[in-house]
Amino acid sequence: MKKYIIYCAVAIVFTACSQNKQANEAAVDASAISILSADSSLTEKIIKTADMRFRVKDVQQTKVKLAELIKEEGGRLWEFSIQSEVYQSEKVRYSTDSLLELTSYRTEGLVVAKIPADKLDVFTNKVAGIAVFVDQQSMKLDDQSLNYLSNQMKTQNREEAVAQLKSSHKKSTQIGKTVDLKDDEIDQKIQNKMINDRVKYSDIRLSFYQDNTVKKLVVGNDNLSDYKPTFFRRLGLNVQNGWLIFKEFLLMLANLWMLILLAIAGFVAYRQYRKSRKLKV
């Protein structure tokens, strides 16, 4: 009999727990449904990105015009760069002390900007009017509506969880969980803010170039052999230099006068020796 009573009590407790669990799940589902129904009229979060590549007459002037257009349409210039690539360079003689430098190069420019999404089409049409020839033009749409809604729902759940943890009696043990939840909540809000910014301002990347250009520039002659004097001038200088060398040679002989005398005396003694030897023979 006691065992039967115990079994009945366990069954009653188990049934009560199951009902509480089902009630909680139903409450969560109802909360999610209410959020979905409340956000059913949520504006679509469409992110637009555009890309263009085109040829222009002058890269530097085009960069200035693009900056004016971006400002006109209420956009923001995010990045720009201009670079030149040299294909061939040659120096030809222009005068005795100067050369004509000929350089063939290609100049390219890059502009990255943010344009109000509702003015993106107008802006791209104006850019196409500046171009001599459009090589490539594209636009991409990215729907972030569901991600935005997901972040909203997660943020609301975290706010409720933080409120429950704050009202809990074991606050000292729940501080770490509260901080983590609040950090996650901030991350979700920042992500939605980034989505809103990208929806409001579209990213556009503009790369442009001009035809190969030949630059002429007169520069100083760095070939030292071209600065040598004329032939007759050099001939006169060499004659003078030879006379100096000859005088230096005489001065060297003057320093060796003792050796010269000894050589002469030796030569005379040798001749006398040969003569005396011939007479004996």
C-alpha positions in Angstrom: 0.0 0.0 0.0 2.8 2.4 0.9 4.6 1.6 -2.4 1.4 2.4 -4.3 1.1 5.8 -2.6 4.7 6.6 -3.4 4.2 5.7 -7.1 1.2 7.9 -7.3 3.0 10.8 -5.7 5.9 10.5 -8.2 3.5 10.3 -11.1 1.7 13.5 -9.9 5.0 15.4 -9.6 6.2 14.3 -13.0 2.9 15.3 -14.6 3.0 18.7 -13.0 6.6 19.3 -14.2 5.7 18.3 -17.8 2.7 20.7 -17.7 5.0 23.5 -16.5 7.5 22.8 -19.2 4.8 22.8 -21.9 3.5 26.0 -20.5 6.9 27.7 -20.7 7.5 26.4 -24.2 4.0 27.8 -25.2 4.9 31.1 -23.6 8.2 31.3 -25.6 6.4 30.4 -28.8 3.8 33.0 -28.2 6.5 35.6 -27.5 8.2 34.8 -30.7 5.0 34.9 -32.7 4.1 38.2 -31.1 7.5 39.6 -32.2 7.1 38.3 -35.7 3.6 39.8 -36.0 4.9 43.1 -34.5 7.7 43.2 -37.1 5.6 42.0 -40.0 5.5 45.6 -41.3 9.3 45.9 -41.0 10.9 47.8 -43.9 13.0 45.7 -46.1 16.7 46.0 -45.4 18.2 45.9 -48.9 22.0 46.7 -49.2 23.1 47.9 -52.6 26.7 47.8 -53.9 27.9 49.0 -57.3 31.1 48.7 -59.3 32.2 50.5 -62.4 35.3 50.5 -64.6 35.7 53.0 -67.4 38.1 55.0 -69.6 38.6 58.7 -69.3 40.6 61.5 -71.0 42.4 62.6 -67.9 42.6 60.7 -64.6 43.4 63.7 -62.4 40.5 65.8 -63.7 38.1 62.9 -63.5 39.0 62.4 -59.8 38.1 66.1 -59.2 34.8 65.7 -61.0 33.9 62.6 -59.1 34.6 64.3 -55.8 32.2 67.1 -56.8 29.5 64.6 -57.9 29.8 62.7 -54.7 29.4 65.9 -52.6 26.5 66.9 -54.9 24.5 63.8 -54.2 25.1 63.9 -50.5 27.6 61.1 -50.4 31.0 60.6 -48.8 34.4 60.0 -50.3 35.8 56.9 -48.6 39.0 56.2 -50.5 40.9 57.4 -53.5 44.3 56.6 -55.2 46.1 57.5 -58.4 49.1 55.5 -59.7 51.1 55.5 -63.0 52.8 52.5 -64.5 55.8 53.1 -66.8 55.9 50.9 -69.9 59.0 52.3 -71.6 61.5 55.1 -71.0 64.3 56.4 -73.2 66.8 59.3 -73.2 68.0 60.8 -76.5 70.6 63.5 -77.0 69.1 67.0 -77.1 72.3 69.2 -76.7 75.8 69.0 -75.3 74.6 69.3 -71.6 71.0 68.1 -71.8 68.9 65.0 -72.9 65.3 64.6 -74.0 63.6 62.0 -71.7 60.7 60.2 -73.4 58.4 58.2 -71.1 55.4 56.1 -72.1 53.1 55.4 -69.1 49.6 54.5 -68.1 47.7 56.2 -65.3 44.9 54.6 -63.3 42.6 55.9 -60.6 40.4 54.4 -57.9 37.6 56.0 -55.9 35.5 54.3 -53.2 32.5 56.2 -52.0 29.2 55.9 -50.1 26.2 57.3 -51.9 22.6 57.5 -50.6 20.8 54.4 -51.8 17.9 56.3 -53.4 20.4 58.3 -55.5 22.7 55.5 -56.6 21.1 55.1 -60.1 21.3 58.8 -60.7 24.9 58.9 -59.6 26.0 56.0 -61.8 24.3 57.6 -64.8 26.2 60.8 -64.2 29.5 58.9 -63.9 28.8 57.1 -67.2 28.4 60.6 -68.8 31.9 61.5 -67.7 33.4 58.3 -69.1 34.8 58.0 -72.7 34.0 54.3 -72.6 32.5 52.1 -69.9 34.2 48.7 -69.7 32.1 47.2 -66.9 29.2 48.2 -64.7 27.4 46.1 -62.1 25.1 46.4 -59.1 24.4 43.9 -56.4 21.4 43.7 -54.0 21.7 41.9 -50.6 18.6 41.4 -48.5 19.4 41.6 -44.8 15.8 41.8 -43.6 15.9 38.4 -41.8 19.3 39.0 -40.2 18.0 42.3 -38.9 14.8 40.7 -37.5 16.9 37.9 -36.0 19.1 40.4 -34.2 16.1 42.3 -32.9 14.6 39.1 -31.5 17.9 38.0 -29.9 18.3 41.5 -28.4 14.8 41.3 -26.8 15.5 37.9 -25.4 18.8 39.0 -23.9 17.1 42.1 -22.4 14.5 39.8 -20.7 17.2 37.4 -19.5 19.2 40.2 -18.0 16.1 41.6 -16.2 15.4 38.1 -14.8 19.0 37.7 -13.6 18.9 41.1 -11.9 15.8 40.1 -10.0 17.4 36.8 -8.9 18.3 36.4 -5.3 21.7 34.9 -6.2 23.1 38.1 -7.8 26.7 37.4 -6.8 26.8 34.2 -8.9 24.9 35.7 -11.8 27.2 38.7 -12.5 29.3 36.9 -15.1 26.2 35.7 -17.0 24.7 39.1 -16.9 27.8 40.7 -18.3 28.0 38.1 -21.1 24.3 38.7 -22.0 24.7 42.4 -22.1 27.8 42.1 -24.3 25.9 39.9 -26.7 23.0 42.4 -26.6 25.4 45.3 -27.6 26.9 43.2 -30.4 23.4 42.6 -31.8 22.5 46.3 -31.7 25.8 47.3 -33.3 25.2 44.7 -36.1 21.7 46.2 -36.8 23.2 49.7 -36.8 25.7 48.6 -39.4 22.9 47.1 -41.5 21.0 50.4 -41.2 24.0 52.4 -42.3 24.7 50.1 -45.3 21.1 50.3 -46.3 21.0 54.1 -46.1 24.4 54.5 -47.9 25.4 52.3 -50.8 29.0 51.4 -51.4 30.3 52.1 -54.9 33.8 51.3 -56.3 34.9 53.3 -59.3 38.1 52.4 -61.2 39.1 54.4 -64.2 42.1 54.8 -66.5 43.4 56.9 -69.5 45.2 55.9 -72.7 48.9 55.5 -72.7 50.6 58.8 -72.6 54.1 59.9 -73.8 55.8 62.5 -71.6 58.6 64.7 -72.9 61.0 66.3 -70.5 64.4 68.0 -71.0 66.8 66.8 -68.3 70.5 67.3 -67.6 73.0 65.1 -69.4 74.4 62.6 -66.8 76.8 61.0 -69.3 80.2 62.4 -68.3 81.9 61.3 -71.5 79.9 64.0 -73.4 81.6 66.7 -71.4 85.1 65.9 -72.7 86.9 68.8 -74.6 87.2 68.8 -78.4 89.9 66.8 -80.3 92.3 69.8 -80.9 91.9 71.0 -77.3 92.7 67.5 -76.1 95.7 67.3 -78.5 97.1 70.5 -77.1 96.6 69.4 -73.6 98.4 66.1 -74.3 101.4 67.9 -75.8 101.7 70.0 -72.7 101.3 66.9 -70.6 104.1 65.2 -72.5 106.5 68.1 -72.0 105.8 68.0 -68.2 106.5 64.2 -68.2 109.8 64.8 -70.1 110.9 67.4 -67.5 110.0 65.1 -64.7 112.2 62.4 -66.4 115.2 64.8 -66.5 114.7 65.6 -62.9 114.6 61.9 -62.1 117.9 61.4 -63.9 119.4 64.3 -62.0 118.7 62.4 -58.8 120.5 59.4 -60.1 123.7 61.2 -61.3 126.0 59.0 -59.1 124.7 55.8 -60.7 125.1 57.3 -64.2 128.8 58.1 -63.4 129.5 54.6 -62.1 127.9 53.1 -65.2 130.1 55.3 -67.5 133.2 54.4 -65.5 132.3 50.7 -65.7 131.8 50.9 -69.4 135.2 52.6 -69.9 137.0 50.1 -67.7 135.4 47.2 -69.7 136.6 48.7 -73.0 140.1 49.1 -71.6 140.1 45.5 -70.4 139.1 44.2 -73.9 141.8 46.2 -75.6 144.5 44.9 -73.3 143.4 41.4 -73.8 143.5 41.7 -77.6 147.0 43.0 -77.4 148.1 40.0 -75.4 146.5 37.6 -77.8 
